[in-house]
Each structure stands twice: as C-alpha cells, then as structure tokens.
Amino acid sequence: MALKEIIEIVYSCLPDFPVTATASLSAAFSSSTEGGGGGEDRISALPDDLLRKVVSRLPVKDAARTDALSPRWRGLWRSTPLVLDDEHLLPYVPDSSDEDEDLLGDCTSLLVSAISGVLASHPGPFRRVHLGMNPLCRELYAAEEWLRLLAAKGVENLAFVSRPWPLEVPLPLSIFLCSSLRSLYLGAWKFPSTAGLPRGPDVFPHLQELGLCHTVMEGRDLEHVLACCPDLQILALIASSGFLSGPSRVRISSESVRCVVLWSSMADELALVDAPRLQRLILYAGQSGRTMKVQIGYAPELTVLGYLETATHVLVIGNTIIAAEETNVSPNAMVPSVKLLALKVNFRVAKEVKTLLSFLRCFPQVETLHVMSTGGESRGEDNPLNSTFWREIAAIECMESCLKKLVLDEFSGSANELGFLELAFGRAQVLQKAVVVLPDAGNYAMMARAMGKLVPLGSAEWATKEDCPLVVLAHSDPGDHVWSYHRASDLSLSDPFLGNPMQ
C-alpha cells in the first residue's frame, strides 16, 4: 500500500473536528443614530455560557485572542474546555519550489512551541485534541510532555498521529496516564510493550472508542489494552497492511465491546473469543490474496457481519471449519443471532459460489443480505457450473424463511449472478425488496447488456409481486459507494454497508 494511500486512510477515519480553520468571530453592529456614528456590540451582551460556546467553536489562536477583545471576554477562553487542532497553529510557509530543510525545521520548532504553550497555559479540561501535523519523530521529547499535560488536565478525546514515518517511532508510555480519555485514535506509532505496565479497569476506565491506525503492535499488547478498557464500545484496527503494522492475531475478549472494525488489515486470524455484547463485526479490504481465519466463538449478540470474503476468509464457527461443499451444517456451526450479512464473491469462480452458499447456511436468521460481486465483466467463467447446479441446491434456511431484503452490488450479468438471483426469487418466501446495483452509470454499453439480462427476471411472476419489487440502480460515480469508516462504526445506523439511498 502506497504511503499516500495510508495517510488518506488514517486521516479519513479520525473523528470529525468541531472547528474549522475558516471559523471567525464578528460582532453584529447596528447604527445608534441615523448618521451611523455609533454601534452596539451584541455578541458581548450574551450570557457567559453562550460566549463560551462561541469561543469553543473558534480555531485555538482566535479563541485565545478573545481575551484582548474587551474586559467582558477576559478569562472566557481559560474557562472554556479546550478544543485544539494543531493544524490551526501551523505557521505560514511561503510557496517555494525548493525544499528548505532549515525552513522546515524552523516551522516545526514554532509549531511545537505553540502547541506546548497552549497546553501549558490552558487549565483544562481538554475536550478534544488533534495532534498530527508535525514531524513528532524529531520532537519526541515534546510528545512525552504533551501527553503528561493532557493526562493532568483531563483530556477526553484525543487523536495522536505521528508524521512523517518511519513506523519505529515509539509511542510515549505516558499515554497510559490519560485515564480521562473517552475516545483515542493513534496513527503510525510503534506501540510500547505492555509487559510490566499496569493492567485492569483503572487504566482507561472511561474509554469507549479506540482506533489503532497503521500502528505497530503485538497481539498480546492489544489484549492488555482491552483488559484496561471496561467500557469500550468501538475497536478499530485500520490500515494495518504495511510491513510489521498491526497484530497478526487479533483475539477479542471484552465484556463491553459492541463494534469491531478491521479495515485494510494483514491479520492472519481474527477470533471472537469472549465478546458477550458484540453486535457488529466489520471486515473491509483485506490484503489481496492473503488468507485470514475468521473464528466466531462466544458472541451471542452478534447481529451485523461482513464483508466475509469467499476467496480469502476461512470461516470457523466454534471448532468447525466451514467448507465450500458444506450442505448439512450442524446447529453448533450456526450463528442465529446474525440478521444482516454482507459477503464478497467472485461469481465467475465455481468454488467461491459454493463457499457463498455454505456461508449462508451458517446464518439461518439473516433478514438483510448484501452480496458484492467482485468478478467484473471482462473475465470469462474460470470454473463454470453445470446447467443443473442451481436447481439442485439443498435448502438454505435464511433464504427460504427469513430473507426480506437482498442487495446485489457490482452486477455484471454473469450466468452465476443470474442463477443466484433466480435462486433467491424462487425460494425466498418473505422477500420484500431486491436491489441490483450496476457498477458504473457512465458505461452505457455495459449497462445495456446487464439490463438486458435482467429483463427475464423482472418479468417473471415471482419478481413482479406487489410486495417484492426488483429495483435496478447504477452508481452515478465511483464515490457513490466509497467505503466509510464512520458509517461502519456508527451504531445508530442499522445497515452500515454501502450508502445507496434505496437501501
């Protein structure tokens, strides 16, 4: 994965910052005389609580300067919980075609001094702090002091990203002093060894959201951190597809975690060992061609699962490995709690189609099924299925008795895609909506071919029932279905897969 892509991924997943660099403060004046000789400062007349809200929405430089507006504003910034994004403190750098290391060093020193000054002068608490625009590997002594100040002044939400690389820049141990944290996102650090460090619920007693982005980390250290977070709700391992980045074995044992996200991960194994409150497991964009074992142990409340990939994921439920030819799945190898399932399959590969059907048998209560076709239009059938295959498929419980909504994304019109749709329409007794999404609204020739192949489905008796419409959509541009970490981790959304309004 290219460095630029890693940076984009890391920064796209950071929590939205409540202040923009373009925010400004301007008072509304009204003329007190017809000649306009005077005016009234209406903002300063507001109560203190409202003025603090105004200050909290300003870039930190402007917020601190409000002290000089008038005696009315003096002290408001220091009595307002700090909101700091170091991007708002970046010094002006004139455009230059030549790289000037001395100028870069001067700018870095100015930025480090500015951050240190803000953190030292504000008494706290620190509501939200984003640090990541400065090359911390050159100023590691400052990072250590910053974390101590953040810990002492009650930081609640912290995003701390080391730039530029390399990855061996060690995260200061003082991160473990920040017991007031509610959300923590770390990027491009080497996580310290937890051997000998305090362990238990008093370390991060309030932490609810943890994002580890392109972070070098051992599996045992992740397990140590989970044991320190008694109230953790969301765990994300992001962009761990670089050399030595991220644990190779991810074992989830947590009494509290409700959502786990692995995005662009090189993990060899993900095991839900003991996750009694886990509701959502999201897997997206694993390393191409790399196999990962997905083991579902104790997760009785798991409701949302995907994307399971038929090409690279080895599904293990309990102690049972789900094989491609599996037609009789024992009750011990089923997860009846899953109601929303997302799968990726290359319909042009026979083994993947059979794996898809085996996976479906493991989730007998699925009500919403997303299937993303990954084969594309250009390739021929690698292992074509015989003409009777779809008619001879054994019963699939979820499809026949529970499935209410089916979404087939990236439909290209292959024979096996059509066979799967016919199977669903023919067997699903309670299907209420079927959505077929074409990959590119600008490719009119491809759309015409795909639409032509769907015509027989749309005219069939079981597809034209009033309670089961067949809806065909097309992505107007590639951004229509861009992956969104924020959507995937938002527990208020019932369906985190894709963003199409028809879904």
C-alpha positions in Angstrom: 0.0 0.0 0.0 1.4 3.4 -1.0 2.3 5.9 1.6 -0.2 8.5 0.2 -3.0 5.9 0.4 -2.1 5.1 4.0 -2.2 8.7 5.0 -5.5 9.2 3.4 -7.0 6.2 5.1 -5.6 7.2 8.5 -6.9 10.8 8.3 -10.3 9.8 6.9 -11.1 7.7 10.0 -10.3 10.3 12.6 -13.3 11.8 14.4 -14.7 14.9 12.8 -13.3 18.1 14.4 -15.9 20.6 15.6 -13.9 23.6 14.5 -12.7 24.7 11.0 -9.7 26.9 10.2 -12.1 29.3 8.5 -14.2 30.0 11.5 -14.2 33.6 12.6 -15.7 36.0 15.1 -17.5 39.1 14.0 -19.9 41.2 16.1 -23.1 42.5 14.6 -23.4 46.2 14.8 -26.4 48.4 14.4 -26.3 52.2 14.0 -27.4 54.0 17.1 -28.1 57.2 15.1 -29.2 57.9 11.6 -25.7 59.0 10.8 -24.2 55.7 11.9 -22.0 57.3 14.4 -22.2 54.5 17.0 -23.0 50.8 17.3 -23.8 48.1 19.7 -21.7 45.0 20.4 -24.5 42.4 20.5 -22.2 39.3 21.0 -20.6 40.6 24.1 -24.1 41.1 25.6 -24.7 37.4 25.5 -24.5 35.3 28.8 -21.2 33.7 29.7 -22.4 30.2 28.8 -23.2 31.2 25.3 -20.0 33.1 24.9 -18.1 30.0 26.0 -19.9 28.1 23.2 -18.8 30.8 20.8 -15.2 30.5 21.9 -15.2 26.7 21.8 -16.0 26.9 18.0 -13.1 29.1 17.1 -9.7 28.0 16.0 -7.5 27.9 19.1 -5.4 31.0 18.0 -8.6 33.1 17.7 -10.1 31.6 20.8 -7.1 32.6 22.9 -7.1 36.1 21.4 -10.7 36.8 22.6 -9.1 37.8 25.9 -8.0 41.0 24.3 -11.4 42.0 22.8 -12.6 43.7 26.0 -12.8 43.1 29.8 -16.1 41.3 29.1 -14.2 38.5 27.3 -11.2 38.3 29.6 -10.8 34.8 31.1 -13.5 33.2 28.9 -11.0 31.1 26.9 -9.4 29.7 30.0 -12.8 28.8 31.5 -13.9 27.1 28.3 -12.9 23.4 27.8 -10.1 23.3 25.3 -10.6 22.3 21.7 -7.3 22.1 19.9 -6.3 21.0 16.3 -2.6 21.7 15.7 -3.4 22.3 12.0 -4.8 25.7 13.2 -1.4 26.5 14.7 0.7 25.9 11.6 2.9 28.8 10.8 2.7 30.5 7.4 5.2 29.0 4.9 5.8 30.9 1.6 5.4 28.8 -1.5 8.7 27.6 -2.8 9.7 25.1 -5.4 12.9 24.1 -3.5 12.7 22.2 -0.3 14.4 24.1 2.5 15.2 21.9 5.5 16.2 24.8 7.6 12.8 26.4 7.0 11.0 23.2 7.7 13.0 22.9 10.9 12.1 26.4 12.0 8.4 25.8 11.2 8.5 22.6 13.2 10.0 24.4 16.2 7.5 27.1 16.0 4.6 24.7 15.9 6.0 22.6 18.7 6.4 25.7 20.9 2.9 26.9 20.0 1.3 23.5 21.0 3.4 23.4 24.2 2.3 27.0 25.0 -1.4 26.3 24.5 -1.3 23.0 26.5 0.6 24.7 29.4 -1.4 27.9 29.6 -4.9 26.4 29.5 -6.0 25.0 32.8 -8.3 22.4 31.3 -10.3 20.3 30.9 -9.3 19.4 27.3 -12.4 18.4 25.4 -10.9 17.4 22.1 -7.3 17.5 20.9 -5.9 16.5 17.4 -2.1 16.4 17.2 -0.6 15.1 14.0 0.6 17.7 11.5 4.1 17.9 12.9 7.0 15.5 12.5 7.0 14.2 16.0 9.8 11.7 15.4 12.1 14.8 15.6 10.4 16.2 18.7 9.7 13.1 20.7 10.6 14.9 24.0 7.8 17.3 23.3 5.3 14.5 22.7 6.1 13.0 26.1 5.4 16.3 27.8 2.3 16.9 25.8 0.8 13.6 27.0 1.6 14.4 30.6 -0.2 17.7 30.3 -3.1 16.1 28.5 -3.3 13.5 31.3 -3.1 16.1 34.1 -5.8 18.3 32.5 -8.3 15.7 31.8 -8.2 15.1 28.0 -11.4 13.4 26.8 -11.0 12.9 23.1 -7.5 12.5 21.5 -6.3 11.9 18.0 -2.5 11.5 18.0 -0.7 10.8 14.7 3.0 10.6 14.2 4.2 12.1 10.9 6.2 11.5 8.9 7.1 7.9 9.0 9.1 5.6 9.8 6.9 3.4 12.0 9.5 2.7 14.6 8.8 6.0 16.4 7.8 4.8 19.9 4.6 6.0 21.4 5.4 7.5 24.8 4.4 5.4 27.8 2.7 8.5 29.3 -0.3 7.6 27.1 -1.2 5.2 29.9 -1.6 8.2 32.3 -4.6 9.5 30.3 -7.3 7.9 32.4 -9.9 10.5 31.5 -10.0 9.5 27.8 -13.3 8.7 26.2 -12.0 8.2 22.6 -8.5 7.6 21.4 -7.1 7.4 17.9 -3.4 6.6 17.4 -1.7 6.7 14.0 1.7 5.5 12.8 3.2 4.8 16.1 5.1 1.8 17.5 3.0 0.8 20.4 5.1 0.2 23.5 5.5 -3.2 25.1 2.9 -3.6 27.9 5.0 -6.0 29.9 5.1 -4.8 33.4 2.6 -1.9 32.9 -0.5 -1.5 35.0 -3.4 -3.7 33.8 -7.0 -3.5 34.8 -10.1 -1.3 34.6 -8.5 1.7 36.3 -6.1 2.4 33.4 -8.7 3.6 30.9 -12.0 3.5 32.9 -14.0 5.8 30.6 -12.6 4.9 27.1 -15.4 4.0 24.7 -13.7 4.3 21.3 -10.2 3.1 20.3 -8.8 3.4 16.8 -5.3 1.9 16.1 -4.3 3.2 12.7 -1.2 1.8 10.9 0.3 1.1 14.3 3.0 -1.5 15.0 1.6 -3.7 17.8 1.8 -7.2 19.2 -1.3 -9.2 19.8 -0.5 -9.6 23.5 -0.4 -5.8 23.8 -3.8 -5.4 22.2 -5.1 -8.0 24.7 -3.5 -6.0 27.5 -5.2 -2.8 26.3 -8.6 -4.5 26.0 -8.3 -5.6 29.6 -7.8 -1.9 30.6 -11.0 -0.7 29.0 -14.0 -1.9 30.9 -16.4 0.4 29.0 -15.0 0.1 25.4 -17.7 0.2 22.8 -15.8 0.5 19.5 -12.5 -1.0 18.5 -10.9 -0.3 15.1 -7.7 -1.7 13.5 -7.1 0.4 10.5 -4.6 0.4 7.6 -2.5 -2.4 9.2 -1.4 -3.7 5.9 2.1 -2.3 5.9 5.3 -4.1 7.0 5.1 -5.1 10.6 2.0 -3.0 11.1 -0.7 -4.3 13.4 -1.1 -7.6 15.2 -1.1 -10.8 13.1 -3.5 -12.5 15.5 -6.5 -10.4 16.8 -8.2 -12.0 19.7 -11.3 -10.2 21.1 -12.0 -10.8 24.7 -14.1 -7.9 26.1 -17.2 -7.7 28.2 -18.2 -4.4 26.8 -17.1 -4.0 23.1 -20.1 -3.7 20.7 -18.4 -3.0 17.4 -15.1 -4.3 15.9 -13.8 -2.9 12.6 -10.8 -4.3 10.6 -10.1 -2.1 7.6 -7.2 -3.0 5.3 -5.7 -5.5 7.7 -3.0 -8.1 7.3 -4.1 -10.1 10.3 -3.8 -13.8 9.8 -6.5 -14.5 12.3 -9.5 -12.8 13.9 -11.0 -14.6 16.8 -14.1 -13.6 18.8 -13.1 -15.5 21.9 -15.4 -13.9 24.5 -17.5 -11.0 23.3 -20.8 -11.2 25.0 -22.0 -7.7 23.9 -20.5 -7.6 20.4 -23.2 -6.6 17.9 -21.2 -5.7 14.8 -18.1 -7.1 13.1 -17.0 -5.2 10.0 -14.2 -6.5 7.8 -13.2 -4.5 4.8 -10.5 -4.5 2.1 -8.2 -7.2 3.4 -4.8 -7.6 1.8 -5.4 -9.0 -1.7 -4.7 -12.8 -1.9 -4.0 -13.1 1.8 -6.0 -15.6 3.8 -7.4 -14.8 7.1 -9.2 -17.1 9.5 -12.4 -15.6 11.0 -13.3 -17.5 14.1 -16.7 -16.9 15.8 -16.6 -18.2 19.3 -18.7 -16.6 22.0 -20.6 -13.7 20.6 -24.3 -14.3 21.3 -25.4 -10.8 20.3 -23.6 -10.6 17.0 -26.2 -9.1 14.6 -24.2 -7.5 11.8 -21.4 -9.3 10.0 -19.4 -8.6 6.8 -17.8 -8.4 4.4 -17.0 -12.1 4.6 -14.9 -12.8 1.5 -15.3 -16.2 -0.1 -11.8 -16.0 -1.7 -9.7 -15.2 1.4 -11.7 -15.8 4.6 -11.7 -19.2 6.3 -14.8 -19.2 8.4 -14.6 -21.1 11.7 -17.7 -21.3 14.0 -16.9 -22.9 17.3 -14.4 -25.6 16.3 -16.0 -26.2 12.8 -14.3 -25.1 9.6 -16.9 -24.2 7.0 -16.0 -25.9 3.8 -17.1 -24.9 0.3 -19.1 -28.1 -0.2 -20.9 -27.9 3.1 -24.6 -28.7 2.7 -25.5 -30.0 6.1 -24.4 -27.6 8.8 -24.8 -28.7 12.4 -26.5 -26.4 14.9 -23.2 -25.9 16.6 -21.8 -24.3 13.4 -24.6 -21.8 13.1 -24.9 -18.2 14.3 -28.6 -17.5 14.6 -28.1 -14.0 16.0 -26.9 -12.5 12.7 -29.7 -10.6 11.0 -27.6 -8.6 8.5 -24.9 -10.3 6.5 -22.6 -9.0 3.8 -20.5 -11.2 1.5 -18.0 -10.7 -1.3 -17.8 -13.3 -4.0 -16.4 -13.8 -7.5 -19.4 -15.4 -9.2 -17.1 -16.4 -12.1 -15.2 -18.9 -9.8 -17.2 -22.1 -9.0 -15.5 -22.7 -5.6 -16.4 -19.2 -4.4 -20.0 -19.7 -5.4 -20.2 -22.9 -3.4 -18.5 -21.2 -0.5 -21.1 -18.4 -0.6 -23.9 -21.0 -0.3 -22.1 -22.7 2.6 -21.7 -19.4 4.4 -25.4 -18.7 4.0 -26.3 -22.0 5.7 -24.4 -20.9 8.8 -26.6 -17.8 9.4 -30.2 -19.1 9.4 -31.9 -15.9 10.6 -30.5 -13.4 8.1 -33.1 -10.8 7.1 -30.9 -8.4 5.0 -28.2 -9.8 2.7 -25.6 -7.7 0.8 -23.6 -9.6 -1.8 -20.8 -7.7 -3.6 -19.8 -9.3 -6.9 -16.0 -9.0 -7.4 -15.5 -10.8 -10.7 -16.1 -7.9 -13.1 -17.3 -8.1 -16.7 -14.1 -8.7 -18.6 -13.2 -12.2 -17.3 -14.7 -15.4 -18.6 -16.0 -18.2 -16.4 -13.0 -19.7 -14.7 -14.9 -22.8 -13.5 -18.4 -22.8 -15.0 -21.1 -24.6 -13.1 -23.2 -27.2 -14.8 -26.6 -26.3 -16.1 -28.4 -28.1 -13.3 -26.4 -26.7 -10.4 -28.8 -24.0 -9.3 -31.8 -26.4 -9.4 -30.1 -29.0 -7.2 -29.1 -26.8 -4.3 -30.1 -28.1 -0.9 -32.3 -26.0 1.4 -30.9 -22.7 2.7 -32.9 -21.8 5.8 -32.3 -18.0 5.9 -33.2 -17.6 2.2 -36.4 -19.6 2.4 -37.9 -18.3 5.6 -36.2 -15.0 6.8 -34.7 -13.0 3.9 -36.6 -9.7 3.5 -34.1 -7.6 1.5 -31.4 -8.6 -1.0 -28.8 -6.2 -2.4 -26.5 -7.5 -5.2 -23.8 -4.9 -5.9 -21.5 -4.6 -8.8 -23.8 -6.8 -11.0 -22.1 -7.5 -14.4 -24.6 -10.0 -15.8 -22.6 -13.3 -15.4 -24.5 -16.5 -15.6 -23.9 -17.3 -12.0 -25.1 -13.9 -10.8 -28.3 -14.5 -12.7 -28.5 -18.0 -11.2 -28.2 -16.7 -7.7 -30.9 -14.1 -8.3 -33.2 -16.8 -9.7 -32.5 -18.9 -6.6 -33.3 -16.1 -4.3 -36.5 -15.1 -6.1 -37.6 -18.7 -6.4 -37.1 -19.7 -2.8 -37.4 -16.5 -0.6 -40.9 -16.7 0.8 -40.8 -13.3 2.6 -38.6 -11.2 0.3 -39.8 -7.6 0.2 -37.2 -5.9 -1.8 -34.4 -6.9 -4.2 -31.9 -4.2 -5.3 -29.5 -4.8 -8.2 -26.7 -2.2 -8.4 -24.8 -1.8 -11.7 -21.1 -0.7 -11.2 -20.9 2.4 -13.5 -23.7 4.6 -14.8 -21.3 6.1 -17.3 -20.6 2.8 -19.1 -23.8 2.7 -21.2 -22.9 -0.4 -23.2 -22.2 -2.4 -20.1 -25.5 -1.1 -18.5 -27.5 -2.0 -21.6 -26.1 -5.6 -21.6 -26.7 -6.0 -17.9 -30.2 -4.6 -18.1 -31.0 -6.9 -21.0 -30.0 -9.9 -18.9 -32.3 -8.7 -16.0 -35.4 -8.4 -18.2 -36.4 -12.0 -17.8 -36.1 -11.7 -14.0 -38.2 -8.6 -13.9 -41.0 -10.2 -16.0 -41.1 -13.4 -14.1 -44.2 -14.0 -11.9 -42.3 -14.2 -8.6 -40.4 -11.0 -9.3 -43.4 -8.8 -10.1 -45.4 -9.4 -7.0 -46.5 -6.2 -5.4 -44.7 -7.0 -2.2 -41.3 -7.8 -3.9 -40.2 -5.2 -6.3 -37.0 -5.6 -8.3 -35.1 -2.3 -8.2 -32.2 -1.7 -10.6 -29.8 1.2 -9.8 -26.4 2.4 -11.1 -23.6 4.2 -9.3 -23.5 7.6 -10.9 -19.8 7.9 -10.0 -17.3 5.8 -8.0 -18.0 7.9 -4.9 -21.5 6.6 -4.6 -20.3 3.5 -2.7 -17.0 4.6 -1.2 -16.2 2.8 2.0 -17.0 4.9 5.1 -15.4 4.0 8.4 -17.7 6.5 10.1 -20.7 4.7 8.7 -19.4 1.3 9.6 -18.7 2.3 13.2 -21.9 4.3 13.8 -24.1 2.0 15.9 -27.1 4.2 15.4 -27.2 3.0 11.7 -28.9 -0.3 11.3 -27.2 -1.0 8.0 -23.6 0.1 7.6 -23.0 -1.4 4.2 -22.9 0.9 1.2 -24.6 4.3 1.2 -27.2 4.0 -1.5 -30.5 5.8 -0.5 -32.6 3.0 -2.0 -31.2 0.6 0.7 
